[in-house]
């Protein structure tokens, strides 16, 4: 069980990193300021989890 | 300005705007990150009572928790005289702070005169390092003292997802195979008796079971608080082998100090300490519940003040509509009342045990009773680590 949980956890963190990259890419490409703010707000919890802070 | 220059200027403005927004986001991330990091790593000082003879680690009983966040301190108060062994556990659910504080008062004040007392203040340390996600819970709270105040982590009901992840779709309890809510795989009071090769929470319970077996614990007490909308409140939940002890304790307390009931531990509800510790060891297992309006779903703002005063007009309104299992009025359920209920119930349990088992007594001094805690406040019994011998200060 421990090994399975570790594998799932690693995949989970890789997914979070991928989502962060997609959000940052979209933020750079975005032209509307409202959506830029939205991307930054959405990015917060993903970064906090990726950094293992929350 | 031609079209090319206009486009370049617009692009430059957009880049500056993005940098400004990103900087603001980064500032928010750093400030919240620092707060979360501090909360997760805050060291809480315990000034050892003169009665504490040894501080061990949970991993001394089984190495399945060695190196983990849940390798908590185990405080031993040994009278050196023959008698029984009582094990009191605080912090099973850290967001029920009266249990943790009552155990804290014992660790800083209790002196055993007969028998042995074993204490744990942070049974699920991992759960004490996080608050309920999306619940807007305060990360900590302060108990006022004559020397300023002592800060405690608030914590959550479940182990921190940073320490145990993922949760299953359905939690199948080991060894009963009973289906429980998925999130309760991180609930220390749903994973007893645990297993050495399980999740962090299961391993923690297993190590505690080893402690109970190796130390030959006679009475195990798990300290909790409950919302007023929960029927098991202001009561002692007892394993069937603890019926006599719990009933005598309840009768004496209800006659002399405050009303408290008893509840039988359901035989078919698995994973809870009052069931599994009794079934899997020689110890009598009891669980004490005090009222905590902070946990009620109908509460108002979830603040430090509400946690400590237990005052909430919305919970009072729920009571007016007959939705509660315990009374509440404008005076609420202050933390001192809740802590005092626990300390008195512990002391009365020791006294009743000694009445029933005079050949294996338990006697304790310097622990405040219900009336003392209400009169002087919980903080009166917390000791200043700055003024203590550094060799007698340990950290949770």
Contacts between the chains, C-beta under 8 A, distances in Angstrom:
chain1	res1	chain2	res2	distance
A	1	B	197	7.1
A	1	B	198	6.7
A	1	B	199	7.3
A	2	B	197	6.7
A	5	B	165	7.1
A	5	B	166	6.6
A	5	B	199	7.2
A	8	B	165	7.7
A	8	B	166	5.1
A	9	B	165	5.3
A	9	B	166	6.7
A	12	B	165	6.9
A	12	B	166	6.6
A	27	B	18	6.8
A	27	B	22	7.5
A	28	B	18	7.0
A	31	B	14	6.7
A	33	B	17	6.0
A	33	B	21	7.5
A	36	B	17	7.1
A	36	B	18	6.0
A	36	B	21	5.3
A	37	B	21	6.0
A	40	B	21	5.6
A	40	B	22	6.6
A	40	B	24	7.6
A	40	B	25	3.9
A	41	B	25	7.6
A	43	B	25	6.9
A	44	B	25	6.9
A	44	B	28	6.8
A	44	B	29	6.1
A	44	B	32	7.6
A	47	B	29	5.9
A	48	B	29	7.1
A	48	B	32	7.0
A	48	B	33	6.4
A	48	B	36	6.9
A	51	B	33	6.6
A	52	B	162	5.4
A	53	B	32	7.8
A	53	B	33	4.6
A	53	B	36	4.5
A	53	B	37	5.8
A	53	B	40	7.8
A	54	B	32	7.7
A	54	B	33	7.9
A	54	B	36	4.7
A	54	B	130	7.6
A	54	B	133	7.7
A	54	B	162	7.9
